[in-house]
Amino acid sequence: MKQRIGVYICHCGGNISDYVDVEQLSKLIANEDNVVISKDVMFACSDSNQKEMIQDIQEKQLDAIVVASCSPKLHTHTFRNVAQRAGLNPYNYVQVNVREQCSWAHSDTPLDATVKAYGLVRAGINRVAYSEALENIEIEAQKAVAVIGAGVAGMRAAIELARLGNNVYLIEKESEVGGRVAQSGKLFMTGEDGKSLTKRLLEKVKSYNQINLFTNANLEKVSGSIGDFSLDVNVDGNLLNLRVGAILVTTGFDFYQPAENEYGFGQTKRIVTLQEFNQMVENSTNELSIDGKPIKNIAYIYCVGNRQSKGPNRYCSRFCCTAAIHSSINTHEKFPGVKAFHFYRDIRTYGKQELLYRQSSLNGDVFLKFEEKLPPEIEVINNKPIVKVKDFLTSKKEISLDADLVVLVTGMVARSDSSQISEKLKIPIGNDKFFNEIHPKLRPVETVINGIYIGGSCQGPKNISESVQSALAGVAKINALLRKGKIELEPIVAKVNAEACLWCGKCAEVCEYDAIKPLEDNGKMIAEVNVATCKGCGICAPVCPNDAIEIAEYSNQGIESMISGFAAEAEITQSEPKHKEDSEDNQVGMKEYPEEWLKILGSFNGKPLTIPEISDKSGLPSELVTYHLMTMNKYSVIEPVGLNDDETYYIYKPKN
């Protein structure tokens, strides 16, 4: 157990200390066993406090530290780095969340917040007392990447990976590259032909010796882990084994295929999907016709197969509105005189694509709005469709259109083979059947499997630009991973007690990452953990009948001690913790403030200043000054006192 623990309790500029009595808490924690230092600080993450922590660790020979502040998601790396710089193992540090989980959650009951914070901090002290000095897992990495899918996103990713010095295996299931784009005509917004775009990218791919392109190639089997994946790929009947350090999946999407008789689909050749119609327009020359008869009136029906409140595809496919309107504009350009009627639920031509909607309106296109509960009805008479709808733009007036052609605007759905890819690569699939990333905002191209990334429309509907951007984000992640030749992984993984393990296989059965295999050890079978694959999720530990497996940093003893620490009685006195506002107290605590605050306050010389003036005097960028002024104003360090003479800027002064 750790014998010399330092505890730092953060005011967080009032976010914590406005509701938790951190000063009383610090004094109580100082009496805990093995606690050598207990301090309450204004900002634990500030440069000045980090330096003080390093000094404390070295001078007091601390063997563990606890920081009670905000969410560990925000500052785990900050304080691990503090520990490392002081010569302390970074895994002998624990961060306790007393902001999101305590002060903010119990802002209406400060006494209860302080009691709870006391329990949380003691739990953190007990946990760090049992912490281990761990070292990151280091793995040699193959400097090669497999890109699965040679559509526009896949080819663009392969080119960039090769440019950055990586060997690339570009694996395409079909006989030709380019995916859906290669089957398209004029593209929005650039107007470039889809075939020309894919041909240009293919020529670029062929110009790099580092890129090996395989067509008619099927992924048969995947084994190994981050840094050293082994792929069995069947290319025209020949089985190849490829060794790569990472995998980028860019397998694309399928178009929704309407069911029989859905909006009359299948009853007549005059009811087609948008993709079939675009092909018809591209192949026609002098006149747009069907069965030798000219097409004059076209009815586009939107949201076919998507945005179903009770169906399988509840999501918006995002590109369909733009695609339909772009198709209408192209048709007008090639065949003047054709009239277009758009039966829509909502128009979603976002961003610059709004220009296409404007052009469509100027072309004379008619837009009729319907609701999901009252969709257009299609009646086929003499092989010709008649569309009836209650138009919500004219108070539900029933409108009937004798259409020469009905175009069903269908959206993107997950590929039919996505479940096979998911099974081989262990990539989770969402409710929409597309591949799932870890987090759409924070980790948008990473999967739960280390070393496997997703990009493009295999993870959800995207247009070409968005698909390429997504794939290039995956490229950036992969290159950062492989460029050093070695990969460092978090050491918080499952560990097996070889003496207690009798290999019943239950841990392997519940492991979603295929990280546990049997191993013969001294004449008996035991569980072996692949540390490169293990995510440290802990699902294996509770199913072991012999208690032979646990997670580093989360031992039974450590967890039980946390419960004991949190549950122990606390003697907290009633107080009203609040942020001190008088100038003398503020000046006493100024050494705790961020360095930027000191520079800003040092800019004033008895005269109010604007943000540009503060920036000029402090040497800080104006945007940084603005950011800090907002917080300083919130906590009564700075206050606005009106406008300058030109009334162009607010002026500020220190609050007395």
GUROMAR-445432 format. One line per 4 residues: number of its first residue (from 0); their letters; for each residue y negated, x, z of C-alpha. Coordinates in steps of 0.001 Angstrom, whole numbers, plus 500000, padded with zeros to 6 digits. Example, Ala and Ser with C-alpha at 12.3 -4.5 7.8 and 13.67 -1.06 7.14 Angstrom:
0 = AS = 504500,512300,507800 | 501060,513670,507140
REM end
This chain:
0 = MKQR = 500000,500000,500000 | 496414,500989,499387 | 494658,502196,502534 | 491042,502725,501427
4 = IGVY = 489649,499710,499577 | 486050,499139,498467 | 484748,495573,498054 | 481587,494638,496113
8 = ICHC = 480309,491044,496271 | 477796,490136,493579 | 474708,487904,493995 | 474677,487520,490186
12 = GGNI = 470913,487088,490372 | 471387,483877,492351 | 474227,482354,490333 | 476532,483136,493248
16 = SDYV = 474195,483779,496205 | 472319,480483,495745 | 475470,478692,496947 | 477700,481331,498594
20 = DVEQ = 476446,483217,501645 | 477304,486634,500221 | 475636,488541,503040 | 477767,486838,505705
24 = LSKL = 480789,487208,503433 | 480223,490950,503075 | 480060,491408,506866 | 483284,489423,507397
28 = IANE = 485159,491304,504661 | 484165,494618,506269 | 486506,493704,509146 | 489554,493221,506886
32 = DNVV = 492433,495695,507132 | 492155,498743,504844 | 488594,497848,503728 | 486432,500986,503936
36 = ISKD = 483326,499678,502156 | 482027,496109,501861 | 478728,495549,500055 | 476771,492635,498635
40 = VMFA = 474859,493678,495509 | 472330,491917,493293 | 474097,492686,489988 | 477529,494315,490212
44 = CSDS = 477511,495062,486473 | 474104,496811,486461 | 473933,500505,485623 | 472557,501361,489065
48 = NQKE = 475406,499616,490872 | 478051,501144,488589 | 476718,504588,489467 | 476766,503695,493165
52 = MIQD = 480361,502481,492900 | 481424,505753,491286 | 479698,507655,494060 | 481433,505508,496726
56 = IQEK = 484869,505972,495149 | 484481,509733,495061 | 482756,510266,498424 | 484848,507767,500421
60 = QLDA = 488055,508614,498532 | 488729,504973,497746 | 492175,504238,496340 | 491354,500686,495142
64 = IVVA = 488331,498459,494500 | 487668,494712,494431 | 484671,493188,492626 | 483853,489572,493514
68 = SCSP = 481618,488323,490722 | 481946,486349,487495 | 484954,485725,485240 | 487249,488717,484632
72 = KLHT = 487041,487821,480930 | 483475,489119,480938 | 483694,492379,482871 | 487294,493566,483279
76 = HTFR = 486660,496454,480889 | 483325,497235,482584 | 484861,497876,485988 | 488033,499478,484657
80 = NVAQ = 485740,502004,483002 | 483889,502475,486311 | 487200,503264,488012 | 488201,505701,485276
84 = RAGL = 484874,507525,485392 | 485314,507927,489148 | 488847,509289,488778 | 490562,506093,489996
88 = NPYN = 493379,504439,488034 | 491848,501400,486282 | 494750,499182,487344 | 493881,499768,491002
92 = YVQV = 490936,497417,490465 | 490920,493619,490869 | 488127,491257,489850 | 487757,488007,491804
96 = NVRE = 485988,485081,490142 | 483572,483607,492715 | 481081,482299,490151 | 482894,479957,487717
100 = QCSW = 485688,479170,490214 | 483572,478886,493343 | 479757,478878,493427 | 479318,476805,490270
104 = AHSD = 482237,474513,491068 | 481004,473812,494620 | 477229,474086,494227 | 476783,470805,496120
108 = TPLD = 478626,472095,499238 | 477494,475672,500025 | 479539,475946,503230 | 482762,475016,501424
112 = ATVK = 481836,477419,498617 | 481472,480265,501111 | 484786,479416,502812 | 486571,479322,499468
116 = AYGL = 484929,482567,498335 | 486142,484221,501544 | 489707,483160,500761 | 489452,484327,497147
120 = VRAG = 488123,487750,498149 | 490831,488227,500783 | 493460,487246,498195 | 491980,489889,495884
124 = INRV = 492103,492517,498643 | 495763,491752,499338 | 496586,491850,495642 | 494903,495206,495032
128 = AYSE = 496675,496600,498102 | 499958,496220,496193 | 498563,497325,492823 | 500226,500085,490844
132 = ALEN = 498672,503056,489082 | 499696,502130,485547 | 499188,504016,482300 | 498640,502384,478913
136 = IEIE = 501725,502189,476711 | 501306,504546,473749 | 503139,503894,470477 | 503288,505914,467268
140 = AQKA = 502060,503764,464363 | 503123,503659,460720 | 499953,503973,458635 | 501080,501226,456288
144 = VAVI = 500388,497497,456130 | 502302,494571,454647 | 500137,491826,453152 | 502176,488646,452664
148 = GAGV = 500700,486610,449826 | 498783,487918,446807 | 496204,485203,446371 | 492503,486017,446265
152 = AGMR = 492368,486632,450045 | 495516,488785,449991 | 494405,490916,447031 | 490939,491383,448472
156 = AAIE = 492457,492443,451817 | 494862,494880,450110 | 491989,496505,448201 | 489957,497000,451360
160 = LARL = 492925,498344,453348 | 493645,500856,450589 | 489996,501859,450389 | 490152,502644,454107
164 = GNNV = 493095,504984,453537 | 496086,502779,454384 | 499268,502375,452368 | 499692,498709,451430
168 = YLIE = 502700,496621,450417 | 501378,493472,448711 | 504202,490920,448658 | 503950,487844,446416
172 = KESE = 506585,485108,446251 | 505607,483900,442762 | 505886,485760,439459 | 502070,485892,439107
176 = VGGR = 499315,486765,441566 | 496212,484702,442298 | 497690,481651,444021 | 495806,478382,443585
180 = VAQS = 492659,480071,442298 | 494503,481407,439247 | 495232,477787,438304 | 491576,476754,438606
184 = GKLF = 488830,476557,436022 | 485149,477005,436852 | 484621,477699,440558 | 481861,476572,442862
188 = MTGE = 479338,477995,443696 | 479471,480989,441341 | 480656,479214,438204 | 483125,482037,437488
192 = DGKS = 486458,481048,435978 | 489369,481239,438437 | 491564,483130,435990 | 488823,485699,435380
196 = LTKR = 488382,486248,439116 | 492078,486838,439775 | 492373,489086,436708 | 489458,491194,437941
200 = LLEK = 491014,491533,441397 | 494429,492414,439927 | 492888,495236,437881 | 491261,496545,441068
204 = VKSY = 494593,496360,442917 | 496293,498376,440166 | 493603,501051,440377 | 494741,502070,443900
208 = NQIN = 497826,504255,444176 | 498146,503258,447831 | 498895,499616,446881 | 502469,498683,445971
212 = LFTN = 502540,495180,444470 | 505812,493213,444517 | 506072,489862,442702 | 509078,487514,442803
216 = ANLE = 509457,488933,446287 | 510796,486990,449258 | 510576,488073,452870 | 514142,487963,454174
220 = KVSG = 513977,489475,457653 | 511470,491035,460046 | 512338,493209,463032 | 510617,495849,465146
224 = SIGD = 507237,495538,466795 | 503614,496625,466551 | 503266,500058,465016 | 506741,499987,463481
228 = FSLD = 507798,496717,461853 | 510830,496727,459557 | 510721,494234,456662 | 513630,493347,454395
232 = VNVD = 512139,492093,451117 | 514206,490665,448259 | 512562,491638,444946 | 514343,490161,441907
236 = GNLL = 517678,490431,443714 | 517075,493947,445030 | 516750,494330,448801 | 514014,496721,449899
240 = NLRV = 513325,497901,453450 | 509660,498517,454230 | 508283,500134,457402 | 504753,499111,458379
244 = GAIL = 502478,499330,461393 | 500949,495865,460987 | 501307,492670,458966 | 498605,490442,457491
248 = VTTG = 499705,486947,456443 | 497648,485350,453641 | 500148,482840,452262 | 497617,480153,451405
252 = FDFY = 498137,476374,451276 | 499559,473433,449329 | 497675,470410,448017 | 498543,467074,449547
256 = QPAE = 500873,465127,447270 | 500213,461350,447428 | 503143,459167,448342 | 504582,456726,445822
260 = NEYG = 502151,453831,445358 | 499527,455428,447665 | 496320,454115,446053 | 498536,453101,443134
264 = FGQT = 499803,456645,442557 | 502807,456652,440231 | 502156,453165,438818 | 500234,454432,435815
268 = KRIV = 499223,457692,434161 | 495620,456613,434752 | 495871,457449,438465 | 495945,461227,438991
272 = TLQE = 495142,463833,441632 | 491952,465883,441452 | 493929,468978,440462 | 495600,467113,437581
276 = FNQM = 492239,465755,436459 | 490601,469198,436457 | 493450,470481,434286 | 492925,467519,431958
280 = VENS = 489191,468324,431633 | 489918,472015,430994 | 492507,471259,428285 | 490371,468642,426518
284 = TNEL = 487930,469700,423787 | 486026,467101,421767 | 486702,464017,423885 | 488064,463177,427319
288 = SIDG = 490808,460658,426658 | 494185,459389,427783 | 496784,457895,425446 | 494241,458275,422657
292 = KPIK = 491683,456080,424413 | 488364,457554,425615 | 487616,457795,429345 | 484196,456380,430167
296 = NIAY = 484420,455332,433832 | 485981,457598,436469 | 486605,456529,440073 | 486953,459343,442615
300 = IYCV = 488623,458216,445854 | 487990,460611,448742 | 490018,461555,451840 | 493389,460791,450283
304 = GNRQ = 495964,462131,452732 | 493437,463518,455228 | 491393,462284,458201 | 494099,459756,459054
308 = SKGP = 493673,458444,462585 | 497392,457662,462796 | 498852,459847,460045 | 500058,463468,460132
312 = NRYC = 496876,464982,458654 | 494100,464017,461043 | 491835,466920,460146 | 489103,467127,457509
316 = SRFC = 490077,469424,454659 | 486435,470543,454335 | 486406,471559,450675 | 487426,468243,449034
320 = CTAA = 483994,466578,448881 | 482505,469644,447241 | 485472,469999,444891 | 485200,466375,443727
324 = IHSS = 481441,466548,443182 | 481767,469892,441396 | 484459,468362,439174 | 482117,465482,438330
328 = INTH = 479287,467877,437408 | 481614,469898,435149 | 482795,466701,433475 | 479208,465602,432785
332 = EKFP = 478420,469010,431267 | 481436,468984,428980 | 481539,465264,428158 | 478063,463664,428371
336 = GVKA = 478108,459916,428807 | 481053,459732,431194 | 480144,457772,434327 | 481409,458788,437788
340 = FHFY = 481834,456521,440815 | 482546,458171,444162 | 484342,456072,446793 | 483828,458078,449977
344 = RDIR = 484029,457853,453777 | 481575,460714,454466 | 480078,463370,452193 | 480551,466860,453636
348 = TYGK = 479046,469303,451140 | 477933,471710,453845 | 475609,474693,453459 | 474441,475611,449955
352 = QELL = 476990,473185,448524 | 474458,470455,449301 | 472803,471521,446021 | 475855,470215,444149
356 = YRQS = 475511,466817,445832 | 471867,466689,444765 | 472801,467594,441180 | 475501,464919,441156
360 = SLNG = 472941,462309,442258 | 470509,463444,439553 | 473330,463063,437018 | 473468,459364,437885
364 = DVFL = 476695,459377,439892 | 477186,456259,442022 | 478321,456656,445642 | 480057,453792,447477
368 = KFEE = 480924,454162,451159 | 484074,452691,452737 | 485606,452847,456210 | 489156,453926,457019
372 = KLPP = 490142,450407,458080 | 488891,448974,454780 | 489982,451475,452104 | 489635,450804,448361
376 = EIEV = 492341,448594,446874 | 493885,449500,443525 | 495272,446826,441250 | 496940,447848,437996
380 = INNK = 496548,445270,435205 | 497856,446050,431725 | 498362,449677,432780 | 494692,449957,433738
384 = PIVK = 493485,450406,437336 | 490878,448138,438919 | 489253,449453,442099 | 487940,447007,444696
388 = VKDF = 485999,448053,447798 | 483675,446690,450459 | 480642,448955,450170 | 479091,449697,453571
392 = LTSK = 475848,450833,451903 | 475255,447258,450703 | 476317,445417,453885 | 480005,445291,452938
396 = KEIS = 479374,443714,449560 | 482653,443576,447607 | 482430,445634,444447 | 484985,445817,441668
400 = LDAD = 485232,448635,439125 | 487243,448509,435926 | 488125,452243,435832 | 489500,454178,432894
404 = LVVL = 490797,456784,435323 | 491248,456981,439111 | 491084,460468,440614 | 492627,460864,444072
408 = VTGM = 490752,463590,445952 | 493469,465295,447970 | 492983,468072,450511 | 494765,471160,451763
412 = VARS = 497966,470980,453782 | 500141,473751,455152 | 502598,475304,452720 | 506058,473767,452669
416 = DSSQ = 507568,477168,453522 | 505219,477864,456448 | 507949,477018,458976 | 510193,479700,457419
420 = ISEK = 507423,482303,457639 | 506738,481206,461207 | 510386,481611,462175 | 510628,485114,460700
424 = LKIP = 507328,486399,462089 | 507259,484328,465317 | 503789,482971,464450 | 503015,479704,466282
428 = IGND = 502257,476618,464196 | 499674,474043,465278 | 499837,470256,465119 | 498329,470467,461648
432 = KFFN = 501268,472698,460563 | 498923,475623,459771 | 499375,478986,461533 | 497682,479285,464908
436 = EIHP = 495325,482076,465938 | 494933,483071,469603 | 491388,481664,469868 | 489277,480217,467027
440 = KLRP = 486068,481861,468312 | 487048,484935,470320 | 490180,486107,468441 | 490162,484155,465169
444 = VETV = 492624,486249,463108 | 494991,487523,465804 | 498331,485891,466620 | 500284,486017,469859
448 = INGI = 502507,488670,468261 | 500889,492098,468575 | 500313,493642,465159 | 500609,490401,463141
452 = YIGG = 497378,488863,461827 | 496536,485823,459725 | 493776,485307,457187 | 492639,482806,454607
456 = SCQG = 493734,479194,454252 | 497175,479686,455818 | 495446,479019,459153 | 493432,476004,458009
460 = PKNI = 491329,474635,455118 | 488813,477155,453779 | 486984,477740,450526 | 487359,481047,448665
464 = SESV = 484454,482781,450377 | 485625,481745,453844 | 489211,482759,453061 | 488149,486225,451951
468 = QSAL = 485914,486684,455007 | 488813,485690,457254 | 491196,488115,455540 | 488651,490948,455784
472 = AGVA = 488310,490255,459507 | 492058,490862,459699 | 491589,494086,457735 | 488995,495299,460231
476 = KINA = 491345,494581,463137 | 494291,496300,461463 | 492339,499379,460444 | 490963,499784,463974
480 = LLRK = 494543,499516,465231 | 496167,502043,462879 | 493490,504602,462101 | 494265,506846,465098
484 = GKIE = 497989,507001,464340 | 498747,505901,467898 | 498386,502483,469494 | 497568,501886,473152
488 = LEPI = 498911,498665,474672 | 498296,496944,477986 | 500916,498112,480524 | 501189,494745,482268
492 = VAKV = 504688,493897,480990 | 508026,492777,482392 | 510100,495317,484347 | 513841,495145,485048
496 = NAEA = 515562,496233,488254 | 518693,497817,486759 | 520602,497638,490043 | 520051,493913,490500
500 = CLWC = 520427,492851,486841 | 523841,491530,485733 | 522748,490360,482240 | 523183,486622,482202
504 = GKCA = 520850,486357,479185 | 518622,483640,480673 | 515511,485814,480408 | 516169,486419,476708
508 = EVCE = 516699,482705,476097 | 513237,481739,477391 | 511322,484704,475896 | 509230,483403,472986
512 = YDAI = 508489,486909,471730 | 512079,488158,471379 | 511170,491025,473718 | 514373,491147,475807
516 = KPLE = 517732,492453,474580 | 520983,493482,476312 | 521520,497179,476985 | 524527,499071,478319
520 = DNGK = 523532,501147,481353 | 526031,503123,483453 | 528932,500991,482337 | 527307,497562,482747
524 = MIAE = 525063,495330,480659 | 521475,494851,481764 | 518286,493430,480253 | 516000,495800,478363
528 = VNVA = 512346,494947,477707 | 510653,495984,474461 | 507252,496909,475927 | 505611,496830,472497
532 = TCKG = 506527,493159,472056 | 506311,491905,475635 | 503126,489950,476382 | 503500,489969,480163
536 = CGIC = 503513,486155,480227 | 505984,486084,483128 | 508196,483258,481853 | 511285,485448,482277
540 = APVC = 510798,486163,485991 | 511403,482692,487517 | 514618,482043,485530 | 516383,485214,486741
544 = PNDA = 519029,484159,489317 | 519110,487651,490866 | 515332,488167,490974 | 515899,491299,488894
548 = IEIA = 512820,491015,486680 | 509105,490937,487520 | 505744,491594,485870 | 503760,494752,486553
552 = EYSN = 500781,493984,488828 | 502330,490579,489662 | 505163,491436,492018 | 506549,488797,494357
556 = QGIE = 505166,490705,497320 | 501712,490901,495757 | 501563,487196,494859 | 502842,486122,498291
560 = SMIS = 500230,488308,499968 | 497485,486667,497870 | 498615,483228,499038 | 498591,484422,502643
564 = GFAA = 495122,485906,502232 | 493693,482751,500709 | 495358,480409,503210 | 494314,482269,506364
568 = EAEI = 491729,480558,508564 | 488089,481556,508110 | 485313,481477,510702 | 482236,480826,508580
572 = TQSE = 478945,479725,510135 | 476671,477194,508469 | 473769,478748,506546 | 471551,478008,503595
576 = PKHK = 471999,480904,501181 | 469194,481051,498678 | 467427,483449,496388 | 464584,485207,498236
580 = EDSE = 461276,484777,496490 | 458633,486619,498549 | 457372,489821,496991 | 458358,492087,499878
584 = DNQV = 462016,491022,499789 | 462049,491227,496013 | 460777,494778,496093 | 463446,495753,498650
588 = GMKE = 466157,494577,496288 | 464602,495949,493115 | 466883,498980,493068 | 469719,496482,492527
592 = YPEE = 468071,494940,489472 | 469095,495938,485921 | 467243,498955,484579 | 465577,496762,481933
596 = WLKI = 463997,494569,484649 | 462464,497627,486282 | 460998,498751,482947 | 459568,495296,482285
600 = LGSF = 457984,495052,485748 | 456637,498585,485363 | 454739,497479,482247 | 452345,495329,484252
604 = NGKP = 449176,496835,485665 | 447566,493800,487281 | 447094,492086,483931 | 449276,489381,482292
608 = LTIP = 451036,490521,479097 | 452634,488986,476013 | 456171,489824,474917 | 454957,492240,472167
612 = EISD = 452713,493982,474733 | 455575,494271,477239 | 457803,495616,474467 | 455193,498210,473513
616 = KSGL = 454632,499393,477093 | 458282,499351,478207 | 459775,500789,475015 | 462319,497931,474910
620 = PSEL = 462942,495880,471731 | 461070,492570,471787 | 464274,490521,471483 | 465688,492290,474582
624 = VTYH = 462441,491651,476469 | 462652,487962,475526 | 466247,487744,476732 | 465519,489300,480118
628 = LMTM = 462243,487401,480630 | 464124,484113,480467 | 466430,485194,483311 | 463622,486799,485323
632 = NKYS = 461648,483572,485040 | 464667,481545,486224 | 464977,483637,489360 | 461243,483713,490148
636 = VIEP = 460699,487383,489339 | 458350,486652,486410 | 456300,483553,485620 | 454386,482334,482532
640 = VGLN = 450636,481874,483054 | 449494,480323,479775 | 448754,481483,476231 | 446838,484490,474936
644 = DDET = 443395,484077,473347 | 444805,483487,469857 | 447322,481005,471271 | 450069,482899,469442
648 = YYIY = 452085,484089,472464 | 452794,483075,476023 | 451595,485556,478633 | 453593,486514,481733
652 = KPKN = 453001,488200,485076 | 455143,489155,488083 | 455449,486270,490534 | 453704,486974,493839
REM end
